[in-house]
Amino acid sequence: MDTKALLAELYDVVGLGVSALSGSGFDAFITVEQNSARKALEFLHRKGFNVLADLTCVDYLRYGFDERPLPPSHPHRLRRWPSPPKPPRRFKLVYRLLELDPAEGLARGRLAVHVWATGKEAGPPSVMDLWPNADWLEREVWDMFGIRFSGRPDIKRILLYEEFVGHPLRKDYPIDKRQPLIGPKEGAARTVVSDEPLRPDPS
Amino acid sequence: MKKTYLLNMGPAHPAMHGVIRLILELDGERVVGADAEIGYLHRAFEKQAESGVWNNVIPYTDRLNYVSPLINNVGYCLAVEKLCGIETPMRCQYLRVIACEISRITDHLTCVGANAMELGAFTVFLYLMKAREGLYFCVDKLTGARVTASYARVGGVKADLPAGFQEQLREAFRTVRECVRDSEALLTKNRIFVDRVQGIGILDKETALAYGVTGPVLRSAGVPYDVRRSQPYLVYDRLDFEVPVGTAGDNYDRYLVRLAEIEQSMRIVEQCFEQMPQGSVELNKGQLIEAGLLADLGKRGKTGHIWDARADTDPVIEGSGRTSKPDIAADRPEVVLPSKEETYGSIEGLMRHFELVMWGRGITPPPGEAYFAVEGGNGELGFHVVSDGKDMPYRVRVRPPCFFNMAVLHKMLVGYTVADIVATFGSINMIAGELDR
């Protein structure tokens, strides 16, 4: 598919809020404003992008910052590259679309749709009805980054358990953070942790 | 009035490869609803990857799909190389293809063998494990480990082929062909087996595409999508292989597609050996010095002999010396570690070595992001890497093919009986290490 012609059509449908095409070939991507994301994805689905190959998120909170302490005797760290530009918002969702020809089995086109989100208010609308596998992918993004997709209130965690506190792939979640112990589903959680867990209860 | 009831299958069930929990809604013996609960093997791969340097991720990738670890290694390295703009030498690319295809065979052998065993054909399992053992022996020779291989490096591979590898692999392939033929004779027309798998767990083309399913599961539904054919990477465009396709999308077709792919993978490896440019690993250039002695000499500053010599290393890293380095790694000193002879024999080599292993130095890809997809054992295995120009990855995302297969599992279970769950679940080859990361 001619991506350029497709984009010209997309401008007509969505209007402002769609960036120019970046990258080339199968690495092409566009950036879409959050409130026109649903419209743009609907349009691309209609235009033949029949597979949602992936949906993921990147937390840009510490992008380009260097916070690791240096040892006192260490010379200044080698910087081979200039600092990257500041991202417009904290989170970037990446929808990786694939146009697959079922008869030939060849990928006709690939397009990544980038959507920036703040993470505080509800994120872009869910696309579960367009690509049903978005259900699990959105659950994973919620689980790992805490971005809620509007239009699906009952979202639940997928890889972690419901009692987990926080969203671990956020950059402000420390890697060595411990989680509280949880009890059985019914009944109170165990609050007192015995230091002699192997000794049987005398009573 | 019809009454249904709920049944938990797993997480500790002998047929739930690894750990996964299926919540089933049953009407008698018929499944009317199914839901999968995953995450029991979550090991925070993506978070771990962000907390180390770029090279530290490679051993973690072994643990993603642990029946085909070499494909994961290669996939990750290709993604980082795409970010850095590195092209590896031709021989290295062939070595990577050979490694990937050996892994693909072990993946399919394990899946078919385990699936047959769960349906009661224990002999087939033993035959196929015997075939896999020969391949693991070759992987051990090549990489130094049977499963946790860590063979690929950013910009190259660990070492060239060890001496006599081709004959060993040929012997292993003979065993694989023999075992696969025996297994086919036992299963393909076996009434008991065919009754258990034919027409069971049907996944139609449209549903498979809507759920993003790839790999043998999609191909068995009749869509010949293969990343190796659709977007050829490495040297797959120079190799002649077929993409086996099924028609019905049931368990039987998945079994047939996997067996056919084993044969195609062996064909690819055999072509690689024919086409591969000759390496210089066999060249007897320079005097052979034991590696420990070489390091001692270097540390005492007696580097005069070292530069022309060859290090006599442990067989595990045989073929990573100075003479074979140009064949197996790109000429990019900013990402590729120098050979032992260079490190100990010259100040430039030592500096290059330190520039890569010192804290805060190492590989520093330019700021940006890259996505690279390879054909894994289960389908499109993608790595999405983001760099902010420092020595640690900013984000590493894996697109695990299993995740998509599992998301559609409920469609394949509903309407069949409880006994069919084992057959269907076995045929989609869920690998918990990759699914839960």
Boltz contact constraints between the chains, C-beta under 6 A:
constraints:
  - contact:
      token1: [A, 50]
      token2: [B, 209]
      max_distance: 6.0
  - contact:
      token1: [A, 51]
      token2: [B, 209]
      max_distance: 6.0
  - contact:
      token1: [A, 51]
      token2: [B, 212]
      max_distance: 6.0
  - contact:
      token1: [A, 52]
      token2: [B, 212]
      max_distance: 6.0
  - contact:
      token1: [A, 53]
      token2: [B, 212]
      max_distance: 6.0
  - contact:
      token1: [A, 54]
      token2: [B, 399]
      max_distance: 6.0
  - contact:
      token1: [A, 56]
      token2: [B, 397]
      max_distance: 6.0
  - contact:
      token1: [A, 58]
      token2: [B, 386]
      max_distance: 6.0
  - contact:
      token1: [A, 58]
      token2: [B, 395]
      max_distance: 6.0
  - contact:
      token1: [A, 63]
      token2: [B, 388]
      max_distance: 6.0
  - contact:
      token1: [A, 64]
      token2: [B, 388]
      max_distance: 6.0
  - contact:
      token1: [A, 77]
      token2: [B, 360]
      max_distance: 6.0
  - contact:
      token1: [A, 78]
      token2: [B, 361]
      max_distance: 6.0
  - contact:
      token1: [A, 80]
      token2: [B, 364]
      max_distance: 6.0
  - contact:
      token1: [A, 81]
      token2: [B, 366]
      max_distance: 6.0
  - contact:
      token1: [A, 81]
      token2: [B, 367]
      max_distance: 6.0
  - contact:
      token1: [A, 81]
      token2: [B, 389]
      max_distance: 6.0
  - contact:
      token1: [A, 84]
      token2: [B, 367]
      max_distance: 6.0
  - contact:
      token1: [A, 84]
      token2: [B, 388]
      max_distance: 6.0
  - contact:
      token1: [A, 100]
      token2: [B, 225]
      max_distance: 6.0
  - contact:
      token1: [A, 102]
      token2: [B, 205]
      max_distance: 6.0
  - contact:
      token1: [A, 102]
      token2: [B, 223]
      max_distance: 6.0
  - contact:
      token1: [A, 105]
      token2: [B, 223]
      max_distance: 6.0
  - contact:
      token1: [A, 105]
      token2: [B, 224]
      max_distance: 6.0
  - contact:
      token1: [A, 105]
      token2: [B, 225]
      max_distance: 6.0
  - contact:
      token1: [A, 106]
      token2: [B, 230]
      max_distance: 6.0
  - contact:
      token1: [A, 107]
      token2: [B, 230]
      max_distance: 6.0
  - contact:
      token1: [A, 132]
      token2: [B, 210]
      max_distance: 6.0
  - contact:
      token1: [A, 132]
      token2: [B, 211]
      max_distance: 6.0
  - contact:
      token1: [A, 133]
      token2: [B, 211]
      max_distance: 6.0
  - contact:
      token1: [A, 133]
      token2: [B, 212]
      max_distance: 6.0
  - contact:
      token1: [A, 133]
      token2: [B, 404]
      max_distance: 6.0
  - contact:
      token1: [A, 133]
      token2: [B, 407]
      max_distance: 6.0
  - contact:
      token1: [A, 136]
      token2: [B, 407]
      max_distance: 6.0
  - contact:
      token1: [A, 159]
      token2: [B, 39]
      max_distance: 6.0
  - contact:
      token1: [A, 159]
      token2: [B, 42]
      max_distance: 6.0
  - contact:
      token1: [A, 159]
      token2: [B, 436]
      max_distance: 6.0
  - contact:
      token1: [A, 168]
      token2: [B, 47]
      max_distance: 6.0
  - contact:
      token1: [A, 175]
      token2: [B, 47]
      max_distance: 6.0
  - contact:
      token1: [A, 175]
      token2: [B, 51]
      max_distance: 6.0
